[in-house]
Amino acid sequence: MATGEPKPAEQRIDRWLWFARILKSRTLAASLVSSGKLRVNTERIDKPARHVKPGDVLTFPLGNHVRVLKVLDAGTRRGPAPEAQRLYEDLAPLQAKPATDELPDAARERGAGRPTKKERRDRDAFHGFHEDEK
């Protein structure tokens, strides 16, 4: 697109997701849309060529969270993060991590390494395994 051309009012959904830096590539964006897990204004879509315009609300799973984004503007390029964040408003509520005291005794933080012998015994007791049953 030349610099003298006006900004489009509508844009392909896969291109917008890439411009807004929601996904790392247009191929990943097209895959998300083709999977049928993305909704535009509560309507499930599966075509990457579907156009979005300012005011549309996108709902889709990404990682362990459900993202809810309101389209504020169509992008002209995949610029830096501050520029990309002006293209949308995040409507999803913030999800708080559970405090460590809220986790069961046998639960471990993800990536905490190999469990100790005591932690393995606690986990087995939590799941109802006893040493005499092994």
HELIX and SHEET records of a PDB file:
HELIX    1   1 ILE A   13  PHE A   19  1                                   7    
HELIX    2   2 ARG A   26  SER A   34  1                                   9    
HELIX    3   3 ALA A   81  GLN A   85  1                                   5    
HELIX    4   4 THR A  100  GLU A  102  5                                   3    
HELIX    5   5 LYS A  117  PHE A  126  1                                  10    
HELIX    6   6 GLU A  131  GLU A  133  5                                   3    
SHEET    1   A 2 GLN A  11  ARG A  12  0                                        
SHEET    2   A 2 HIS A  51  VAL A  52 -1                                        
SHEET    1   B 5 GLU A  43  ILE A  45  0                                        
SHEET    2   B 5 LEU A  38  VAL A  40 -1                                        
SHEET    3   B 5 VAL A  57  LEU A  62 -1                                        
SHEET    4   B 5 HIS A  65  VAL A  71 -1                                        
SHEET    5   B 5 TYR A  88  ASP A  90 -1                                        
END                                                                             
